[in-house]
Amino acid sequence: MNFKLTRNDIATKTSSQLAALFQDATIAIAACHDAIASAQSLRTMIQQEIAKRGPAP
C-alpha cells in the first residue's frame, strides 16, 4: 500500500477515516516487518548453505 498524504489531506479526514488510515498504516508496517524477517531468514539459510559447501574449486 502506498500512502501519499499531506498534513492538509489528513486534516480534512473524518475521525472514522483517520482511524481506518491508522489501521491501514499499522497493517502495512506489520507486513513490511514480516517480509523483512522472512528475507533475513532466507539470507541466513543461504549463508549457511554457502558455508557448508566450502570454497569454490
SEVO-457522 format. One record per residue (C-alpha): residue in three letters; residue number from 1; x, y, z negated. Coordinates in Angstrom, 1 decimal. Each point is the difference from the previous one (the first is absolute). Example, Ala and Ser with C-alpha at 12.3 -4.5 7.8 and 13.67 -1.06 7.14 Angstrom:
<atoms>
   code   pos        x        y        z
    ALA     1     12.3     -4.5     -7.8
    SER     2      1.4      3.4      0.7
</atoms>
This chain:
<atoms>
   code   pos        x        y        z
    MET     1      0.0      0.0      0.0
    ASN     2      1.3      3.4      0.9
    PHE     3     -0.8      3.0     -2.2
    LYS     4      0.3      3.4      1.5
    LEU     5     -1.8      2.3     -2.3
    THR     6      0.9      3.5     -1.2
    ARG     7     -0.9      1.7     -3.3
    ASN     8     -2.8      1.8      1.9
    ASP     9     -1.3     -3.3      1.3
    ILE    10     -0.1     -1.5     -3.5
    ALA    11     -1.6      3.2     -1.5
    THR    12     -3.0     -0.4      2.4
    LYS    13     -0.7     -3.7     -1.0
    THR    14     -2.7     -0.9     -2.4
    SER    15      0.8     -1.8     -3.3
    SER    16     -1.1     -3.3      1.5
    GLN    17      2.1      0.5      3.1
    LEU    18      3.0      0.8     -2.2
    ALA    19     -0.5     -3.1     -2.0
    ALA    20     -0.2     -2.1      3.2
    LEU    21      3.1      1.6      1.4
    PHE    22      1.8     -0.6     -3.3
    GLN    23     -1.0     -3.7      0.1
    ASP    24      1.1     -0.3      3.7
    ALA    25      3.4      1.6     -0.9
    THR    26      0.4     -2.4     -2.9
    ILE    27     -0.8     -3.0      2.2
    ALA    28      2.5      1.2      2.6
    ILE    29      2.7      0.4     -2.6
    ALA    30     -0.7     -3.5     -1.3
    ALA    31      0.1     -1.5      3.5
    CYS    32      3.3      1.8      0.6
    HIS    33      1.5     -1.5     -3.2
    ASP    34     -1.2     -3.5      1.0
    ALA    35      1.7      0.4      3.4
    ILE    36      3.2      1.2     -1.6
    ALA    37      0.0     -2.9     -2.4
    SER    38     -0.6     -2.5      2.8
    ALA    39      2.8      1.5      2.1
    GLN    40      2.4     -0.1     -2.9
    SER    41     -0.8     -3.6     -0.6
    LEU    42      0.5     -0.8      3.6
    ARG    43      3.4      1.8      0.0
    THR    44      1.1     -2.0     -3.0
    MET    45     -1.0     -3.3      1.6
    ILE    46      1.9      1.0      3.2
    GLN    47      3.1      1.0     -2.0
    GLN    48     -0.1     -3.3     -1.9
    GLU    49     -0.2     -1.9      3.2
    ILE    50      2.9      1.9      1.6
    ALA    51      2.1     -0.6     -3.1
    LYS    52     -0.9     -3.7      0.0
    ARG    53      1.2     -0.3      3.6
    GLY    54      3.3      1.5     -0.7
    PRO    55      2.2      2.0      2.3
    ALA    56     -0.5     -0.3      3.8
    PRO    57      2.6     -2.1      1.8
</atoms>
